[in-house]
Amino acid sequence: DRRGPAARARRAWDRAIAFRWRKRVHGRDGGGGYLEGVRHVHQIGLSDLQGIDRQKKMVEQNTRQFIAGAPANNVLMTGSRGTGKSSLVKAMLARYHGKGLRLVEVDKADLTDLPDIAERLAGSPFRFVVFCDDLTFDAGEPAPMHQ
């Protein structure tokens, strides 16, 4: 695309509501990463999530504040696998993408790229949730190194 990275990003934001941060192959485009639109986003309704009413209420209130530009909190959800953490994030996207909410999924190994991701998102008319699924820390695990 000859229009440059900013024009490609604007076009992608118009066509997708969720993105994944992908790493470039070193030696091509100087390394780094890019946002790839997710073609088939899981459409999960809040009513599909059972047994987590208190959590849904808290996350939804925070999401509404975030979209409105009001004070909102970062959210760290903890719990066993299969308890609805990722589904709750996706349900918020399904409910609020029409109000400008977007999602960027980042792999644990790429969290050191958060400044680059924030730079790519700056100036967008959308409100982005940066999401890292299955963030675990094992004893003795080394910290990720920035390449």
N, C-alpha and C positions, 0 to 999 in steps of 0.2 A: 504494500500500500504506500503510495508516494505522498500521501497527505501528512505523514509524520505521526509520532506516538500520541500526541494530544488528540488529534482528529480520530485516530483509530479507537482511543479510549472512549471518546464521546459517542461514537457510533456503536461500540460494544455496550455501553450503558443503556442505550436506547433499545437494544435487542435482548438483553439478559437482565435477570434480577439477582442472579447468584454467580459468583466467580470463584476460581481456584487460582492461587498463586503458584506459578510454575517457574522452574529454574531453566535458564537458557543453557545450552551446551557451550562450555567454554571454548573460545576460539571462533565462535560465531556471535556477532553482535556484542562482543566484549564481555560476555558473562551476564550476571544479573538475573532478572526475572521479569515476568509479565503476568498480566491478569487474563485468564482464559474464561470465557463465558461458559456456564453450565447449561447444556442444551435441555436436559430433562430434570427439572427440579422436583423433588418430592413434595407433593401438595398434601400436607397434613393439616387437618383442622384441629383447633383447640378442643373441640368437643370430642375428638377421637382419643384424647389423652385423659385417662381415668386415674383417680387416686392421688392426684398431685394438685388439687385445687388451690391450696395456699401458694405453692410455687408458681402456678400459672398466673394467679392474681398479681403477685409481686413482680414477676418478669414482665407481664403485660403493662402494668402501671409504669414501670421503668422505661419500657419501649415507647410508650406514648409520650412520655416526657422527652426522651431522646429525639424522637421525630419532630417534636414541637420546638426543639432547640432549648428546652428548659433543662435545669440541672438533672443529670441522670448518672447512674453509677455503672462502673465496670461490673460484670457479673462473672463469678466463678461458681459453676455448678459441680458439685461432687456427689458421688454415689456409685453404686455397683453398676456394671454393664446392664443395659436393658431396662433401666428405670425411667427413660424418657428425656434425658438431658438434651441430646441432639434433636430429638423430635420436637421438643419445646422451642428450640431455636428456629427450626424449620417451620413450625406452626406460626410463629411470630412473623416470619417472612411472608408466608402465605396470606396472613391477615392484613399486613401493613405495606406490602410492596406498592400498592396503589397510592400510598401516601408518601412514597419516596424512600422506603427502606430497601436497602440492598445488603447482600451478604458476601463476604470474602472468606473462603476457607484457606487456612494456612497449615501446612504440615508442621509438626513439632520441630523437625530439623531445620525448618526455614524461619523460625521465630526471630532469628537475628536479622532478618530482612524487614522487620516492621518499619524502620525508618524509610526504606525504599517504597514500601507499600503505601505508607501514609503520604509520601510525596506524590505518588501516582493518583491518589484519591483527592488530594487537595484541589479546591476550586470546583469540585463537582457539585451539582445541585442536590445530590442524593445524600442520605445518611447511611453510613456503612457500619455494619456489625462485622468485626473481624473475629473469626471463629476458628478455634483449634480443637478438633475432636480427639478424644482419647489421649489427653495430655496426662501422662503418667511419669513418675519419677521413681526409678529403682535405686536401691541402696548401691552406692559405689559407681553410679552412672556418671560419666564425665559430662561437663557442661558443653553445649554445642559451641563449636568454633566458627567464627566468621571467616569465610573464605576470601 
